[in-house]
């Protein structure tokens, strides 16, 4: 397994857990963490034994956002090749589900990175917000694309234009995540769901469904219907379409043989 300076990485039973690990900085993005997280995502995407990725942070925070160790120059000197994309490999571009176990404070880039994941669980008492307008910059990591699609334009405007900070209950109420839990329950719940996906869902089906789900933001109804038909034609011709029914009728765990990638690409 890869070894990183700013991350912890482990894999078990088809689930890879990536932990942002700069606890003294509340796991703020710095010291090469962007590049290391992109590399960890690539490692997981290439490895067919990894079915699900869980992204979390070393307690007590998930990610405090950008490292402000540079003081007032933190955002004043972007450097060559600057991009506001967050990291080079967005979580939505991977062929496996990515679950954000947001087990503590997630502010600025810390929250917008979580918004790139497929599923998000939030700690109830932690603080969340896209606070960049309060630091003289703007929301990043495609937040102006994903937020209106997750929570609607009115809620996205409130989040992005005010930099307001809110708790986990409000995060789920807004539609940023699907569950709010006590902080120490967030990661176990995410891992439980991850293992359920890894053990019981067809890798090829999940990859195709994830790709269509994110692509649907930019497709009309007819295009989505056509893509669903194309996907069905591909997966119906694979052994997994028979194995899924066999396993269900025989009341046993499925033995999938398909690779975790979209068969239509």
C-alpha positions, 0 to 999 in steps of 0.5 A: 500500500502507498505511504504518504506524508499527509495521508493515511491509507488502508484497504480491507475487504474491497474498501480503501480508507483515505484519512487526511492526516495533518492533525496539528493543522486540523488536516488543512490542505498543505504540504503536498496534500493535494497531490497526495490525495490525487495520487491516492485516488488514482491508486484506488481507481486502478486497483480492481480489488478496491470497490469503494473509497472512504475519505475521512480526517484524523479527529477532531476535524475532517479538513479545516480548508486551505492551510493559512500558515502563509499568513496574509500571503496565503491567497495573494500569491497563487503560483504558476499553474494555479487552478481552483479545481481543488485537486487534479482528480475530483472524486466524481471522476473515479469509477468507484463510489467515494463516501465522505465520512465528514467526522469533524469541522469542514470549512472552505476547501475542506467542505468543497472537497467533500462535495465532490464525493458521491455520498456524505455523512456529517457529524452533528456538532461540527462546523461547515461552510464555504467561507472563502468570500470571508477570506477575500476569495471565492468558493473553489473545487467546482462548488459553483457547479455542484452546489446549485445541483445539490441544494438549488440556486437559492440555498447555493447562493446563501452558502456561497455569497455569505460564507455562513457556517452551520452545523451537521443538522443544517448541512443535511437539511440543506441537502449536502449529505444524507445522514447526520450522526454523532462525530464518533459514529460517522466513520463506522457508519460510512465503513458499514455502507462501504462494505455493503456496497463492496460485497453486495453490488455489481462493480460494473453496474455501480460504475456505470450508474455513478458515471450517469448520475454525475453526467446527468447534470448536463443531459436532458431527459431523452439523453439520460434515457438513451444512456440507461438503455446503452448501459442495460444493453452492456450489462445484460450481456455480462455474466453478472446479470445472471449471477445477481439473480442466481445469488438472490434466488439461492439466498447467497452472496453474489460472486461478481466477475465484472470489473469496476468500470463503466462498460459503455466507455 
